[in-house]
């Protein structure tokens, strides 16, 4: 395609279907029993995507629908509807829209609910703001519900690099994850670990850690 040609959405007339698939990293199976079914991809028409898989033996379901179209030099995704669920534990439903103009020039706004079987329903919103001369691509996550509140600003590209270092450290010291904001959870369960009374705060306004406070004034010798 010529460099100055207008962007176009690849067209899929008959859809795509994958069954009995797996996603692996090295010798580790990340997703098993993978099934993927996608409908026709045509500009201006709803594009459905359904994915089921098991992760660590737990079934997951993803249903996504969006209407793609090109407007000028921008790829738009309108009428986004996303449903994610984990068997017997959680469900999340989000609706909104997004657009992409290339590289880190992307924006999105999604809002909906997040349900945990043992905790109740939470309001959740995700807002992606494009990079500019002063700020990187930023994702603002807000969560509000029973015993849990979060308002976080996360740079997704830097966070992805940090996560890559976490899973494959290669002997390098692990830095603090990038981002700012505050999160408070009465209880949280991650990877079989149960945590109670968790509060996190990062960015401006966080009290200095022990050993990082300002150097104390030198006492004046008495006369």
VMD Tcl script that draws the C-alpha trace (Angstrom):
set ca {
  {0.00 0.00 0.00}
  {1.46 3.44 -0.93}
  {2.73 5.53 1.99}
  {0.16 8.29 1.48}
  {-2.78 5.98 0.83}
  {-5.76 6.25 3.15}
  {-5.86 3.52 5.82}
  {-8.24 0.65 5.31}
  {-9.71 -2.10 7.48}
  {-8.76 -5.64 6.38}
  {-11.87 -7.44 5.21}
  {-12.90 -10.91 6.40}
  {-15.97 -12.17 4.56}
  {-16.46 -15.62 6.10}
  {-15.17 -15.17 9.65}
  {-12.53 -17.14 11.57}
  {-12.87 -20.17 13.84}
  {-10.24 -21.90 16.01}
  {-10.97 -24.92 18.22}
  {-8.94 -27.01 20.70}
  {-6.11 -24.47 20.69}
  {-3.45 -23.58 23.25}
  {-1.26 -20.58 24.07}
  {2.16 -21.52 25.43}
  {5.31 -19.74 26.56}
  {8.33 -22.02 26.52}
  {7.11 -25.17 28.28}
  {4.34 -23.34 30.15}
  {0.73 -23.58 28.98}
  {-0.89 -20.17 29.51}
  {-4.28 -20.96 27.93}
  {-5.73 -24.35 27.09}
  {-8.94 -25.61 25.46}
  {-8.97 -22.40 23.44}
  {-11.90 -21.72 21.14}
  {-12.17 -18.57 19.07}
  {-14.98 -17.56 16.76}
  {-15.02 -14.26 14.89}
  {-17.63 -13.04 12.45}
  {-17.26 -11.07 9.24}
  {-15.04 -8.00 9.43}
  {-16.53 -5.25 7.28}
  {-16.21 -1.50 7.81}
  {-19.36 0.02 9.30}
  {-20.81 -3.33 10.41}
  {-20.73 -4.92 13.91}
  {-17.81 -7.33 14.35}
  {-18.44 -10.12 16.90}
  {-15.68 -12.06 18.67}
  {-16.19 -14.94 21.13}
  {-13.34 -16.62 23.00}
  {-13.39 -19.42 25.59}
  {-10.34 -20.93 27.28}
  {-9.04 -22.32 30.56}
  {-6.24 -20.65 32.53}
  {-4.74 -22.62 35.43}
  {-7.67 -25.01 35.07}
  {-10.29 -22.24 35.43}
  {-12.69 -21.56 32.51}
  {-12.89 -18.02 31.07}
  {-15.31 -16.51 28.55}
  {-14.88 -13.35 26.46}
  {-17.55 -11.80 24.25}
  {-16.66 -8.67 22.29}
  {-18.61 -6.69 19.73}
  {-17.63 -3.41 18.05}
  {-18.32 -1.51 14.84}
  {-15.06 -0.57 13.07}
  {-14.83 2.21 10.50}
  {-12.24 4.56 9.04}
  {-12.85 8.30 9.39}
  {-10.13 10.35 7.76}
  {-6.86 8.83 9.00}
  {-8.43 7.44 12.17}
  {-9.62 3.94 12.97}
  {-12.81 4.18 15.04}
  {-14.41 1.45 17.13}
  {-17.99 2.39 17.96}
  {-20.60 0.59 20.05}
  {-18.02 -1.48 21.93}
  {-19.61 -4.15 24.12}
  {-17.27 -6.33 26.15}
  {-18.23 -9.15 28.51}
  {-15.60 -11.11 30.45}
  {-16.36 -13.83 32.98}
  {-14.58 -16.43 35.08}
  {-16.49 -19.54 36.11}
  {-18.19 -19.02 39.47}
  {-16.06 -16.04 40.46}
  {-16.38 -12.83 38.47}
  {-18.05 -11.10 35.54}
  {-17.31 -7.75 33.91}
  {-19.41 -5.83 31.38}
  {-18.13 -2.67 29.66}
  {-19.52 -0.43 26.92}
  {-17.99 2.52 25.09}
  {-15.96 3.60 22.10}
  {-12.33 4.04 21.01}
  {-10.20 5.44 18.22}
  {-6.61 5.01 17.04}
  {-4.57 7.40 14.91}
  {-1.32 5.45 14.93}
  {1.47 4.68 17.45}
  {0.51 5.95 20.93}
  {-2.17 8.31 19.59}
  {-5.10 6.30 20.92}
  {-8.12 7.12 23.03}
  {-10.93 5.09 24.57}
  {-13.74 5.44 27.06}
  {-15.38 2.36 28.58}
  {-17.69 2.09 31.58}
  {-19.74 -0.63 33.20}
  {-19.85 -3.05 36.11}
  {-17.58 -5.62 37.72}
  {-19.12 -8.39 39.83}
  {-17.34 -10.61 42.33}
  {-19.33 -13.57 43.61}
  {-18.17 -13.14 47.21}
  {-18.16 -9.33 47.33}
  {-20.87 -7.77 45.17}
  {-21.05 -5.30 42.31}
  {-18.60 -2.50 41.51}
  {-18.80 0.44 39.12}
  {-15.77 0.54 36.83}
  {-14.53 2.94 34.17}
  {-11.50 2.93 31.88}
  {-10.35 6.06 30.04}
  {-7.36 5.95 27.69}
  {-5.77 9.29 26.78}
  {-3.29 9.69 23.90}
  {0.36 10.52 24.35}
  {1.51 14.10 23.84}
  {4.69 16.13 24.29}
  {4.34 16.10 28.09}
  {2.62 12.81 28.93}
  {2.78 9.20 27.76}
  {-0.22 7.13 26.75}
  {-2.26 6.92 29.99}
  {-5.01 4.65 31.24}
  {-7.19 6.04 34.04}
  {-8.89 3.24 35.99}
  {-11.65 3.96 38.49}
  {-13.34 1.32 40.63}
  {-15.95 1.89 43.32}
  {-17.89 -0.73 45.25}
  {-18.24 -2.66 48.52}
  {-14.99 -2.26 50.44}
  {-12.97 -1.39 47.33}
  {-12.07 1.98 45.83}
  {-9.42 2.79 43.22}
  {-8.39 5.79 41.14}
  {-5.23 4.95 39.22}
  {-3.29 6.52 36.34}
  {-1.30 3.82 34.56}
  {1.04 4.17 31.54}
  {0.22 0.91 29.69}
  {3.38 0.76 27.57}
  {5.68 1.26 30.56}
  {3.54 -1.15 32.59}
  {3.93 -3.81 29.89}
  {7.72 -3.41 30.01}
  {7.64 -3.67 33.81}
  {5.52 -6.82 33.60}
  {7.97 -8.34 31.11}
  {10.76 -7.70 33.60}
  {8.67 -9.27 36.35}
  {8.13 -12.55 34.47}
  {11.66 -12.61 33.03}
  {13.93 -10.57 35.37}
  {17.28 -11.61 33.76}
  {19.10 -10.65 36.93}
  {17.95 -7.01 36.86}
  {16.55 -5.38 40.03}
  {12.77 -5.00 39.86}
  {11.61 -1.38 40.00}
  {8.37 -0.09 41.46}
  {5.54 -0.52 38.93}
  {4.85 2.70 36.98}
  {1.73 4.71 37.69}
  {0.11 6.95 40.26}
  {-3.07 7.13 42.30}
  {-4.65 5.34 45.23}
  {-6.37 1.99 45.75}
  {-7.99 0.51 48.84}
  {-9.33 -3.05 49.16}
  {-10.87 -4.66 52.23}
  {-9.97 -8.08 50.79}
  {-8.25 -9.25 47.62}
  {-7.39 -12.70 46.29}
  {-4.54 -13.02 43.78}
  {-3.13 -16.33 42.62}
  {-4.31 -18.21 45.70}
  {-3.04 -15.49 48.07}
  {-5.64 -13.84 50.34}
  {-4.90 -10.26 51.49}
  {-6.96 -8.13 53.87}
  {-6.86 -4.37 54.44}
  {-4.69 -3.51 51.43}
  {-4.04 0.19 50.71}
  {-1.74 1.40 47.94}
  {-0.72 4.92 47.04}
  {1.80 6.06 44.44}
  {2.85 9.29 42.76}
  {2.73 12.84 44.06}
  {1.74 13.30 47.68}
  {3.00 9.93 48.88}
  {4.89 10.21 52.20}
  {8.61 9.55 51.88}
  {9.72 6.04 52.78}
  {12.00 5.42 55.75}
  {15.54 6.35 54.79}
  {14.44 8.71 51.99}
  {13.39 11.73 54.04}
  {15.15 15.06 53.79}
  {18.54 15.33 55.45}
  {18.10 16.68 58.99}
  {19.62 20.01 59.90}
  {23.06 19.86 61.52}
  {22.83 20.89 65.21}
  {24.42 24.22 66.05}
  {27.18 23.91 68.62}
  {26.37 25.63 71.92}
  {28.46 28.61 72.92}
}
mol new
graphics top color blue
foreach p $ca { graphics top sphere $p radius 0.5 }
foreach p [lrange $ca 0 end-1] q [lrange $ca 1 end] { graphics top cylinder $p $q radius 0.2 }
display resetview
